[in-house]
Amino acid sequence: MAAPSDLRKYLTEEELKRVLGVVKSVRDRAIFTVAYWRGLRASEIGSIPWSAWNQKKRVIWITRGKGSLSGEYPLAPAEHKALLAWKELRGNEPGPMFTTRESSTFTLAAGGKGKKNAGIGRGMIHLLFCGYATKAGLPEHLRHEHALKHSICTHLVSKDVDVLAIKDWVGHRDIRSTLVYTQIRNAKRNAAAQKVYEQG
């Protein structure tokens, strides 16, 4: 059995598609689409104000915690689409982007009604993602929302995005935090090469 440090920490693109595919809640789909593309921590999601989204310019201002760098980012088409759908239900009034008041199956199962003007908390984010990841059949060690941050970094590396661009994308203050993901890719490449060489 693999040690915790040896387990894969990111979702494959197919796993990400599966997770988002089981999310029927418009709000929750927006939450996890934005969380993935922006590489957000659970604690950062509930603090995003509605005003952070410039709907005309299709950009969003992300305020990051834990010493990470904040900034304005262009939205991916999937993010923009998800936010527009959420706007239809939420409305356009000021307040948290993602409120606690929502009729998600997992929210109701937890007995949470929430307050209309309160931002969703990290505990509920964790509960929701764990529920959706379980339903999508993800391995147990990937059933936490921080896997989304690992995923966007790994997916960007796999698409040969420059490491400095990835650093800026996810708000890393220290380039060494970003280089971890290039090392993951190198390790996978080395393992694949070794397997081929052994067969040759």
C-alpha positions in Angstrom: 0.0 0.0 0.0 1.3 3.4 -1.0 2.4 5.8 1.8 0.4 9.1 2.0 3.3 11.1 0.6 3.4 8.8 -2.5 -0.3 9.1 -3.4 -1.3 11.3 -6.3 -2.6 14.7 -5.0 -4.3 15.9 -8.1 -7.3 14.9 -10.2 -6.9 13.8 -13.8 -8.8 15.9 -16.3 -11.2 12.9 -16.6 -11.8 12.8 -12.9 -12.4 16.5 -12.8 -15.0 16.2 -15.5 -16.6 13.4 -13.6 -16.8 15.4 -10.4 -18.3 18.5 -12.1 -20.7 16.1 -14.0 -22.4 15.0 -10.8 -22.9 18.5 -9.5 -26.5 19.5 -10.3 -26.6 22.6 -8.0 -25.9 25.7 -10.1 -24.2 27.4 -7.1 -22.0 24.4 -6.3 -21.0 24.0 -10.0 -19.9 27.7 -10.0 -18.1 27.3 -6.7 -16.0 24.3 -7.8 -15.4 25.6 -11.4 -14.0 28.9 -10.0 -12.1 27.0 -7.3 -10.4 24.8 -9.9 -9.5 27.5 -12.4 -8.3 30.0 -9.8 -6.5 27.4 -7.6 -8.4 28.5 -4.5 -8.3 27.3 -0.9 -11.6 26.5 0.7 -11.2 29.5 3.0 -10.8 31.9 0.1 -14.0 30.8 -1.7 -16.5 32.2 0.8 -14.7 35.5 1.1 -15.0 36.5 -2.6 -17.4 39.4 -2.9 -19.9 39.6 -5.8 -18.1 42.9 -6.9 -14.9 40.9 -7.5 -16.4 39.8 -10.8 -16.2 42.4 -13.6 -18.9 40.9 -15.9 -18.2 43.1 -18.9 -14.4 42.5 -18.9 -14.8 38.9 -17.8 -12.2 39.1 -15.1 -12.3 38.4 -11.4 -10.2 39.8 -8.5 -9.0 37.1 -6.2 -7.8 38.0 -2.7 -5.7 35.1 -1.5 -4.7 34.1 2.1 -1.6 32.5 3.7 0.8 35.0 2.2 -0.2 34.2 -1.4 -0.4 37.0 -4.0 -3.8 38.5 -4.9 -4.6 39.8 -8.3 -7.1 40.2 -11.2 -7.4 37.2 -13.6 -9.2 36.7 -16.9 -12.0 34.1 -16.5 -11.9 30.8 -18.3 -15.0 30.3 -20.5 -16.3 27.6 -18.2 -16.0 30.0 -15.2 -17.9 32.7 -17.0 -20.6 30.4 -18.0 -21.0 29.0 -14.5 -21.1 32.4 -12.9 -23.7 33.6 -15.4 -25.9 30.6 -14.5 -25.4 31.3 -10.8 -26.3 35.0 -11.3 -29.7 33.9 -12.7 -30.5 32.4 -9.3 -28.5 34.6 -7.0 -29.3 37.9 -8.5 -26.9 40.8 -8.9 -27.0 42.4 -5.5 -23.9 43.1 -3.4 -22.6 40.6 -0.9 -20.6 37.3 -0.9 -20.3 35.7 -4.3 -21.2 32.3 -2.9 -23.8 32.5 -0.1 -24.7 29.8 2.3 -28.4 29.8 1.3 -28.8 27.1 -1.3 -30.9 23.9 -1.8 -28.0 21.6 -2.5 -28.6 18.0 -1.6 -25.5 17.8 0.5 -26.3 21.1 2.2 -29.7 19.9 3.2 -28.4 16.6 4.3 -26.1 18.4 6.7 -29.1 20.3 8.1 -27.7 23.7 6.9 -30.1 26.4 5.8 -27.6 29.3 6.1 -28.1 33.0 6.0 -28.8 34.8 2.8 -26.0 37.3 3.2 -23.3 35.0 4.7 -20.4 33.7 2.6 -20.2 29.9 2.4 -17.7 28.5 5.0 -14.7 26.2 4.5 -16.4 23.4 6.4 -19.4 23.3 4.1 -17.0 23.5 1.1 -15.3 20.4 2.4 -18.5 18.6 3.0 -19.9 19.4 -0.5 -16.7 18.4 -2.3 -16.3 15.2 -0.4 -19.9 14.3 -1.2 -19.6 15.0 -4.9 -16.2 13.3 -5.1 -17.6 10.2 -3.4 -20.5 10.2 -5.8 -18.1 10.5 -8.8 -16.1 7.5 -7.5 -12.9 9.3 -6.8 -10.3 7.7 -4.6 -10.7 8.5 -0.9 -7.5 10.5 -0.7 -8.7 12.9 -3.4 -12.0 13.7 -1.8 -11.0 17.1 -0.5 -11.2 20.5 -2.2 -7.5 21.2 -2.0 -7.0 18.6 -4.7 -8.5 21.2 -7.1 -5.5 23.5 -6.5 -3.1 20.7 -7.1 -5.0 19.8 -10.2 -4.9 23.2 -12.0 -1.2 23.5 -11.3 -0.5 20.0 -12.6 -2.8 20.4 -15.7 -1.1 23.7 -16.6 2.3 22.1 -16.3 1.1 19.2 -18.6 0.1 21.8 -21.2 3.6 23.3 -21.1 2.5 26.6 -19.6 5.6 28.6 -18.4 6.3 28.0 -14.7 6.4 31.8 -14.0 2.9 32.1 -15.6 1.7 29.2 -13.4 3.2 30.9 -10.3 1.2 34.1 -11.1 -1.9 32.1 -12.1 -2.3 30.6 -8.6 -0.7 33.4 -6.6 2.4 31.6 -5.4 4.7 34.0 -3.6 7.7 31.6 -3.8 8.6 30.0 -7.1 9.6 26.9 -5.2 6.0 26.2 -4.5 5.3 26.1 -8.2 8.4 24.0 -9.1 6.9 21.2 -7.0 4.5 20.5 -9.9 7.2 20.4 -12.5 8.9 17.8 -10.3 5.7 15.7 -10.3 5.7 15.7 -14.0 9.4 14.8 -14.2 8.8 11.9 -11.8 6.0 10.6 -14.0 8.1 10.9 -17.1 11.0 9.1 -15.4 8.7 6.3 -14.2 7.2 5.9 -17.7 10.7 5.8 -19.3 11.9 3.2 -16.8 8.9 1.0 -17.6 9.6 1.2 -21.3 13.3 0.6 -20.9 12.7 -2.5 -18.7 10.4 -4.0 -21.4 13.0 -3.2 -24.1 
